[in-house]
């Protein structure tokens, strides 16, 4: 990627540049999640409660159907809480 200092583009609509990003294949590293041995062993040992297991299954189904919606307010709140915890505030 190269930044062209002679071209001004609105940051509110990045699609105005005329460029369309190439779609990522489903097998790209950013689309694949692999659990480590410890996580796999914990899951196989039944370390999660039935409520947690049911919630994970529901999320997995929503992801597969493409209907999972991220609560951006909750996400931003947790990011800020994590940042404050790292700073020791």
PATOR-38510 format. One line per 10 residues: their letters; for each residue x negated, y, z negated of N, C-alpha, C, O, CB. Coordinates in nm, 2 decimals. Glycine has a CB too. Layout:
A = X:Y:Z:X:Y:Z:X:Y:Z:X:Y:Z:X:Y:Z ~ ... $
This chain:
XXXXXXXXXX = -0.08:-0.12:0.00:0.00:0.00:0.00:-0.09:0.12:0.00:-0.19:0.13:-0.07:0.10:0.00:-0.12 ~ -0.05:0.22:0.08:-0.12:0.34:0.09:-0.03:0.46:0.07:0.08:0.46:0.13:-0.20:0.35:0.22 ~ -0.07:0.56:-0.01:0.01:0.68:-0.03:-0.03:0.78:0.07:-0.15:0.82:0.08:-0.01:0.73:-0.17 ~ 0.06:0.83:0.15:0.04:0.94:0.25:0.07:1.07:0.19:0.19:1.10:0.16:0.12:0.91:0.38 ~ -0.03:1.15:0.16:-0.01:1.28:0.09:0.06:1.38:0.18:0.11:1.49:0.13:-0.13:1.34:0.04 ~ 0.08:1.36:0.31:0.14:1.45:0.40:0.29:1.43:0.41:0.36:1.51:0.48:0.07:1.45:0.53 ~ 0.34:1.32:0.36:0.48:1.29:0.38:0.55:1.30:0.24:0.51:1.24:0.14:0.50:1.15:0.43 ~ 0.66:1.37:0.24:0.74:1.38:0.12:0.87:1.30:0.14:0.94:1.31:0.24:0.78:1.53:0.09 ~ 0.90:1.21:0.04:1.01:1.13:0.04:1.09:1.14:-0.09:1.03:1.15:-0.19:0.97:0.98:0.07 ~ 1.22:1.15:-0.07:1.31:1.17:-0.19:1.29:1.04:-0.28:1.30:0.93:-0.23:1.45:1.19:-0.15 $
XXXXXXXXXX = 1.27:1.06:-0.41:1.26:0.94:-0.49:1.40:0.88:-0.53:1.40:0.78:-0.59:1.18:0.98:-0.62 ~ 1.50:0.96:-0.50:1.64:0.91:-0.54:1.69:0.81:-0.44:1.77:0.73:-0.48:1.73:1.02:-0.55 ~ 1.64:0.80:-0.32:1.68:0.70:-0.22:1.55:0.65:-0.15:1.52:0.71:-0.04:1.78:0.76:-0.12 ~ 1.49:0.55:-0.20:1.36:0.51:-0.14:1.38:0.44:0.00:1.29:0.42:0.07:1.29:0.41:-0.23 ~ 1.51:0.41:0.03:1.53:0.34:0.16:1.53:0.44:0.28:1.53:0.40:0.39:1.67:0.28:0.16 ~ 1.52:0.57:0.25:1.51:0.67:0.36:1.38:0.66:0.44:1.37:0.72:0.55:1.52:0.81:0.30 ~ 1.28:0.59:0.38:1.16:0.58:0.45:1.17:0.50:0.58:1.08:0.50:0.66:1.05:0.52:0.36 ~ 1.27:0.42:0.59:1.29:0.34:0.71:1.22:0.20:0.70:1.23:0.12:0.79:1.23:0.41:0.83 ~ 1.16:0.18:0.59:1.09:0.05:0.56:1.19:-0.04:0.48:1.25:0.00:0.39:0.96:0.07:0.49 ~ 1.19:-0.16:0.52:1.27:-0.26:0.44:1.18:-0.36:0.39:1.10:-0.42:0.46:1.38:-0.33:0.53 $
XXXXXXXXXX = 1.18:-0.39:0.26:1.09:-0.48:0.20:1.12:-0.62:0.25:1.24:-0.66:0.27:1.10:-0.48:0.05 ~ 1.02:-0.70:0.27:1.04:-0.84:0.31:1.09:-0.92:0.20:1.05:-0.90:0.08:0.90:-0.90:0.36 ~ 1.19:-1.00:0.22:1.25:-1.08:0.11:1.15:-1.18:0.06:1.07:-1.24:0.14:1.38:-1.16:0.16 ~ 1.15:-1.20:-0.07:1.05:-1.30:-0.13:1.11:-1.44:-0.12:1.23:-1.46:-0.14:1.03:-1.26:-0.28 ~ 1.03:-1.53:-0.08:1.08:-1.67:-0.07:1.11:-1.72:-0.21:1.04:-1.68:-0.31:0.98:-1.76:0.00 ~ 1.20:-1.81:-0.23:1.24:-1.87:-0.36:1.12:-1.94:-0.43:1.13:-1.96:-0.55:1.36:-1.96:-0.35 ~ 1.02:-1.97:-0.35:0.91:-2.05:-0.41:0.79:-1.95:-0.44:0.68:-2.00:-0.47:0.86:-2.15:-0.31 ~ 0.81:-1.82:-0.42:0.70:-1.73:-0.46:0.67:-1.74:-0.61:0.76:-1.77:-0.68:0.74:-1.59:-0.41 ~ 0.55:-1.71:-0.65:0.52:-1.72:-0.79:0.60:-1.63:-0.88:0.63:-1.67:-1.00:0.37:-1.68:-0.81 ~ 0.65:-1.52:-0.83:0.74:-1.44:-0.92:0.88:-1.49:-0.93:0.95:-1.44:-1.02:0.74:-1.30:-0.86 $
XXXXXXXXXX = 0.92:-1.59:-0.85:1.05:-1.65:-0.86:1.05:-1.78:-0.93:1.16:-1.84:-0.95:1.11:-1.67:-0.72 ~ 0.93:-1.83:-0.97:0.92:-1.96:-1.03:0.88:-1.95:-1.18:0.78:-1.88:-1.21:0.83:-2.05:-0.96 ~ 0.95:-2.01:-1.27:0.92:-2.01:-1.41:0.88:-2.15:-1.45:0.96:-2.24:-1.43:1.04:-1.95:-1.50 ~ 0.77:-2.16:-1.52:0.72:-2.29:-1.56:0.70:-2.28:-1.71:0.63:-2.19:-1.76:0.59:-2.33:-1.49 ~ 0.75:-2.37:-1.79:0.73:-2.38:-1.93:0.61:-2.45:-1.96:0.57:-2.54:-1.89:0.85:-2.44:-2.00 ~ 0.54:-2.41:-2.07:0.42:-2.48:-2.12:0.46:-2.61:-2.19:0.58:-2.64:-2.20:0.34:-2.39:-2.21 ~ 0.36:-2.68:-2.22:0.38:-2.81:-2.29:0.46:-2.80:-2.42:0.55:-2.88:-2.45:0.25:-2.88:-2.31 ~ 0.42:-2.70:-2.50:0.49:-2.68:-2.63:0.64:-2.65:-2.61:0.72:-2.70:-2.69:0.42:-2.56:-2.71 ~ 0.67:-2.56:-2.52:0.81:-2.53:-2.49:0.89:-2.65:-2.44:1.00:-2.67:-2.48:0.82:-2.41:-2.40 ~ 0.83:-2.72:-2.35:0.89:-2.84:-2.30:0.92:-2.94:-2.41:1.02:-3.01:-2.41:0.81:-2.90:-2.18 $
XXXXXXXXXX = 0.82:-2.96:-2.49:0.83:-3.06:-2.60:0.94:-3.01:-2.70:1.01:-3.10:-2.75:0.70:-3.07:-2.68 ~ 0.95:-2.89:-2.73:1.05:-2.83:-2.82:1.19:-2.85:-2.77:1.28:-2.89:-2.84:1.02:-2.69:-2.85 ~ 1.20:-2.83:-2.64:1.33:-2.85:-2.57:1.37:-3.00:-2.57:1.49:-3.03:-2.59:1.33:-2.80:-2.43 ~ 1.27:-3.09:-2.55:1.30:-3.23:-2.54:1.33:-3.28:-2.68:1.41:-3.38:-2.70:1.18:-3.30:-2.48 ~ 1.28:-3.22:-2.79:1.30:-3.27:-2.92:1.43:-3.22:-2.98:1.47:-3.26:-3.09:1.18:-3.22:-3.01 ~ 1.50:-3.14:-2.90:1.63:-3.09:-2.95:1.61:-2.98:-3.05:1.69:-2.97:-3.15:1.71:-3.20:-3.01 ~ 1.51:-2.89:-3.04:1.48:-2.79:-3.14:1.59:-2.68:-3.14:1.59:-2.60:-3.24:1.35:-2.73:-3.11 ~ 1.67:-2.67:-3.04:1.77:-2.56:-3.03:1.90:-2.61:-3.08:1.94:-2.73:-3.07:1.78:-2.50:-2.89 ~ 1.98:-2.52:-3.14:2.11:-2.56:-3.19:2.21:-2.58:-3.07:2.17:-2.54:-2.96:2.17:-2.45:-3.29 ~ 2.32:-2.63:-3.10:2.42:-2.66:-2.99:2.47:-2.52:-2.94:2.50:-2.52:-2.82:2.53:-2.74:-3.04 $
XXXXXXXXXX = 2.48:-2.42:-3.02:2.53:-2.29:-2.97:2.43:-2.23:-2.88:2.46:-2.17:-2.77:2.55:-2.20:-3.09 ~ 2.30:-2.24:-2.91:2.19:-2.19:-2.83:2.19:-2.26:-2.69:2.17:-2.21:-2.59:2.06:-2.19:-2.90 ~ 2.20:-2.40:-2.70:2.20:-2.48:-2.58:2.31:-2.45:-2.49:2.30:-2.44:-2.37:2.20:-2.63:-2.62 ~ 2.43:-2.42:-2.55:2.55:-2.39:-2.47:2.53:-2.25:-2.40:2.56:-2.23:-2.28:2.67:-2.38:-2.56 ~ 2.47:-2.16:-2.47:2.45:-2.02:-2.42:2.34:-2.03:-2.30:2.36:-1.97:-2.20:2.40:-1.92:-2.52 ~ 2.24:-2.11:-2.32:2.14:-2.13:-2.22:2.20:-2.19:-2.09:2.17:-2.15:-1.98:2.02:-2.21:-2.27 ~ 2.29:-2.29:-2.11:2.35:-2.35:-2.00:2.44:-2.26:-1.93:2.45:-2.26:-1.80:2.44:-2.48:-2.05 ~ 2.52:-2.17:-2.00:2.60:-2.07:-1.94:2.52:-1.97:-1.86:2.56:-1.94:-1.75:2.69:-2.00:-2.05 ~ 2.41:-1.93:-1.91:2.33:-1.83:-1.84:2.27:-1.90:-1.72:2.26:-1.84:-1.61:2.21:-1.78:-1.93 ~ 2.22:-2.02:-1.73:2.17:-2.10:-1.62:2.27:-2.11:-1.50:2.24:-2.09:-1.39:2.12:-2.24:-1.66 $
XXXXXXXXXX = 2.40:-2.14:-1.54:2.51:-2.14:-1.44:2.53:-2.01:-1.37:2.55:-2.00:-1.25:2.64:-2.20:-1.51 ~ 2.53:-1.90:-1.45:2.55:-1.77:-1.40:2.44:-1.73:-1.30:2.46:-1.67:-1.20:2.56:-1.66:-1.51 ~ 2.31:-1.76:-1.34:2.20:-1.74:-1.25:2.21:-1.81:-1.12:2.19:-1.76:-1.01:2.07:-1.77:-1.32 ~ 2.25:-1.94:-1.13:2.27:-2.02:-1.01:2.38:-1.97:-0.92:2.37:-1.97:-0.80:2.30:-2.17:-1.05 ~ 2.49:-1.91:-0.98:2.60:-1.86:-0.90:2.57:-1.72:-0.86:2.64:-1.66:-0.77:2.72:-1.86:-0.98 ~ 2.47:-1.65:-0.91:2.44:-1.51:-0.88:2.53:-1.41:-0.94:2.54:-1.30:-0.89:2.45:-1.50:-0.73 ~ 2.59:-1.45:-1.05:2.68:-1.36:-1.12:2.63:-1.31:-1.25:2.70:-1.24:-1.33:2.81:-1.43:-1.15 ~ 2.51:-1.34:-1.29:2.45:-1.30:-1.42:2.43:-1.15:-1.41:2.36:-1.10:-1.32:2.32:-1.37:-1.45 ~ 2.47:-1.07:-1.51:2.46:-0.93:-1.51:2.38:-0.89:-1.64:2.40:-0.94:-1.75:2.60:-0.86:-1.52 ~ 2.27:-0.81:-1.61:2.19:-0.77:-1.72:2.25:-0.65:-1.79:2.29:-0.55:-1.72:2.04:-0.74:-1.67 $
XXXXXXXXXX = 2.26:-0.65:-1.92:2.31:-0.54:-2.00:2.19:-0.44:-2.02:2.11:-0.46:-2.10:2.37:-0.58:-2.14 ~ 2.19:-0.34:-1.93:2.07:-0.25:-1.93:2.06:-0.17:-2.06:1.95:-0.13:-2.10:2.08:-0.15:-1.81 ~ 2.17:-0.13:-2.13:2.16:-0.06:-2.25:2.10:-0.15:-2.36:2.01:-0.10:-2.43:2.30:-0.02:-2.30 ~ 2.13:-0.28:-2.37:2.07:-0.37:-2.46:1.93:-0.39:-2.43:1.84:-0.40:-2.52:2.15:-0.50:-2.47 ~ 1.90:-0.41:-2.30:1.76:-0.43:-2.26:1.67:-0.31:-2.30:1.56:-0.33:-2.35:1.75:-0.45:-2.11 ~ 1.72:-0.19:-2.27:1.64:-0.07:-2.30:1.62:-0.05:-2.45:1.51:-0.01:-2.50:1.70:0.06:-2.24 ~ 1.73:-0.08:-2.53:1.72:-0.08:-2.67:1.61:-0.17:-2.73:1.53:-0.14:-2.81:1.85:-0.11:-2.74 ~ 1.61:-0.29:-2.67:1.51:-0.39:-2.72:1.37:-0.35:-2.68:1.27:-0.38:-2.75:1.54:-0.53:-2.67 ~ 1.35:-0.29:-2.56:1.22:-0.25:-2.51:1.17:-0.14:-2.61:1.05:-0.14:-2.65:1.23:-0.20:-2.37 ~ 1.26:-0.04:-2.64:1.22:0.06:-2.73:1.18:0.01:-2.87:1.09:0.05:-2.93:1.33:0.17:-2.74 $
XXXXXXXXX = 1.27:-0.08:-2.92:1.24:-0.14:-3.05:1.11:-0.22:-3.05:1.03:-0.21:-3.15:1.35:-0.24:-3.09 ~ 1.08:-0.29:-2.94:0.95:-0.36:-2.93:0.83:-0.26:-2.93:0.73:-0.28:-2.99:0.95:-0.45:-2.81 ~ 0.85:-0.15:-2.86:0.74:-0.05:-2.85:0.72:0.01:-2.98:0.60:0.03:-3.02:0.78:0.06:-2.74 ~ 0.83:0.04:-3.05:0.81:0.10:-3.19:0.75:0.01:-3.28:0.67:0.05:-3.37:0.95:0.15:-3.24 ~ 0.78:-0.12:-3.27:0.72:-0.22:-3.36:0.57:-0.24:-3.33:0.49:-0.26:-3.43:0.79:-0.36:-3.34 ~ 0.53:-0.22:-3.21:0.39:-0.24:-3.17:0.31:-0.12:-3.23:0.19:-0.13:-3.26:0.37:-0.25:-3.02 ~ 0.38:0.00:-3.23:0.31:0.12:-3.29:0.31:0.12:-3.44:0.24:0.20:-3.50:0.37:0.24:-3.23 ~ 0.39:0.04:-3.50:0.40:0.03:-3.64:0.48:0.14:-3.70:0.46:0.18:-3.82:0.26:0.04:-3.70 ~ 0.58:0.19:-3.63:0.67:0.29:-3.68:0.78:0.23:-3.75:0.87:0.31:-3.80:0.73:0.38:-3.56 $
